[in-house]
Amino acid sequence: HDDCLEGEGEGGDHPFVKDRIFAVTHLDHLNENDRLIQINQFSPVGRNVNILMGDMNALTRDDYSDDYYQKNLVQVREKSNWERPCFDLTRLITTTWAFQDAFKQINPQLKDESVTTSRYGTRIDYIYWRPRNNDEWKLKDCFIVDTKEATDHNAVVAEFEQKS
């Protein structure tokens, strides 16, 4: 998959979205190396993206206890002949590119079933953000909404508020 859907539009005149660049992704679901190629080709940092969100199809190791990780990720993936659990993409976004994981920022202790966004018991959907210098806005809340099978993913919602 080396094609990338791109689009631009007016974010509206709400003070939070004004002059911010948002990007929505749906990265490859089979292979971490392909996801890395896709995100690097898109280049969110080069495009000055402030909010990067969507289906990354990628895992974060801190989301899982050791037991849950072995049973629900390693063993399930081996049995199903899927790629082994990889964390390169989420590390690239948070460590190298300095985006903040909105859900983990608000819910640092939640793990396992409490972070699930996919039917496989994993979190693969994210809202990442990069606060601006002297940003007047701060992350207020971030949570996962059970979509009751309206889609095969749960929704991730982030709420920002103006600093007082």
Phi, psi and omega in degrees: 000092176250014173266151184225124178280123181236148177201154176229151177196167177286130179279355183100183184251011174299138184301332180288317184276340182300127178065016173254148178252124179252144174225137179244132184243159163213092186274164182311139183263358185253329194216124181299321179298321176295321178297318179296319177298314181300312184291324177291322176295320179292322175057068181300327180289316178298333179267004182058038178294133177264322181234118179245119186216160174135198181273099180277343186051035185228155185251156173238121186300323182295351180284350191227137170292162182299317181296312180299318180301311181297312187285314190261346178245299184297305184293317180298318181290322176296314181297325183268000183061036176266170177299149176295158178300131180233150183230011185297319184294311182293327176294319178302313183294316185273318185274307183286314185266354174063032169280150176260137177278106187302317182295314180291329179297320181274328187235060187296336184268345184290140180213172169057233183300334184287349182246007188294128171240353181237163181290352180264013177076025181234161174259115180233359181248134190220156163237114176253145178216153177238108178298145177280163171298135181054038181298135178275357183243148176225155177289125180262319184202156173207130184210165179255134181249127175291118183274006177051041177066017172295335174214168180276009176234153168273154181273148173248129183238130175242139178239128179248150177224154179286137177292145180271000000 
